[in-house]
Amino acid sequence: MSDRNPILITGAAGEIGGVSRTMVDMLLAQGHPVRAFVRQDDERAQSLRQAGAEVFVGDLLTIADVTAALKGVRRIYFSMSLSPYYTDAVSLMAAAARAQGDIEVFVNISEYEQSFMTFDHMTAPEEERRARLGGLVANWSPQQRAHWVAEQVLEWSGVPTVNIQAAFFVENPIMTWLALSSLADGELRLPFGDHRLAPIAGYDVAELCAKILADPAPHISRSYALTGPELKDMHGIAEDFTAVLGRPVTYVPEDIETWNKAYVDTHMSAYPHIAEHLKTLTRIIGRGGYGGITDELETLLGRPPKTVRWALENHPRIQKLAAA
């Protein structure tokens, strides 16, 4: 790749996990030119310009915009907020990349569920699907289905792809937004029983993606299932919140569907696609469906993943709550 070919980063103005923006900063610090694809030319776009990125304002669902954004680009990182049109956007980017013909890597942010919500598992009899996915879930959420289809589209496209199948983010709204009201009262109210999971810090995903974009050849056609460093139940995560907030936090387990109704349906009623995805996640986690852990991140980065506590300490919403 020429030193003058910019790396295209989509979702650069997004907030969930902070992955895209963190990657922009990392790549710029390493001397790589970055083209940040944003939806609106606002204060976030201006912040990207001030950091040193070239800003492209466009719509990921408009093929003319996508094609224009790719001009001169050889390496792509694709991310988009949860959307009913997610597969459309991935397909348009893949089509534009294939038409251009000289793309070196397409780094696709996917999700950990893709490592176990496989074709064979998701076409098994319903009873078997429920057993594998945790009892309450027999099918994908619309967003999980979109990620599955996106991975297939990228494979069919022939564009050199790396799938990053990241586990439940520490920064997921379930833990850092929907839980805030109860955290202010010293309670971590979640419907996860005593099940354990290994949440991953957005920073780690950003660092790995930046590493792949800087040197893609060893990673082409690979899918990496990534988790955090240790399996923890919510009592352990409540201890992390206690340490970060500087005041006692106690885990209070709740019924899954009662929690979904009280928190997800109430706060996400205007966003049914996102709501259905979050409710599916709580059902999978609440039945022990995220009990696995991998060492792929440590192997690839040469260091242990960041802890839950570290990610909470560095999350703006949690910092604000700690200062209140």
C-alpha positions, 0 to 999 in steps of 0.5 A: 500500500502506498503511504498516500492511500488512505484507510477508509473507516466507516462509523467514525462518528459513532459511539458504541464501544468507540471502536471506529474513532479509537482506530482513527486515532491509533492509525493516525498516530502510526502515520497512516492517512485515514479517510473517515466516513460519516453521515453528517458534517457536525461537531464530531466530523470537525473533531475528526478533521482536527485529529488529522483525518480526511472526512467524507460525508455520505450515506452508506446506503447510497452506492454513489457515495460509497463508490466515491469514498473508496477512490484511492482506498485499498484498505477498509474497516466497515462498521455501522450502527444497528440498523434494519439496513445493515446487510444492504450497507455491507453489500453495497460496500462489497459491491463497490470494493469488488468493482474497484478491484484493487482492495487489499483488505475488508475488515468486517466488524461482526459479532461473537454469536456468529461463532456459534450461530452457524448454518448447521446450528441455525438449521437444526430442529427447534429443540436443538437450537434452543438448547444450543442458544440458551433455552429462550432463543431459537432464532437470530435477532434481525441484527444477528441475521444481518451479520450472518448474511453480511459474512456470506456476502463478503465471502461470495464477493471475493473481496479479501476479508477478515471477520472480527467476531467480537464478544459482548462489549463492556460498553454495550448499552445494556451495562453502560446505559440501561443499567445507569439508573439502578447503578446510581442507587447502588444496584446492578440490576441485570437478568443474567442470573449467576451465569458468567461471560467474558466481556471485551473492551472496545479498545482491544477490538480497535487495536486489533483492527488497526493492526490488521489494517496496517499489515493485512496479509497474514489475516486474509480470509480469517475469522477471529472470535474474540472475548475478554480475559476472564469469565465473570458473573455479575457479582464480580462485575458489580465489584468492578463497578464498586471499585470504579464508582467508589461506592458499593454496588450490589448485583440484583438479578432479575427475571429476563422478560421482566427486565426486557419489558422494564428497560429495553421496551421502555427506553428503546420503543422508538427503535424496534430493531435495536430493541429486538437485538438487545432482548435476544442478547439478554435471553442468550446471556441469561441462559448461559449462552456466552460461557466461552472464552478464547485466547485469540486476542492475546495471541494476536496482540501479544498482551492480555486483553483489557479488563472489565474494570479498565474499560469501565474506568475509561467509559465517559458515562461511567466516569460521569456517574463516578463524578456525580 
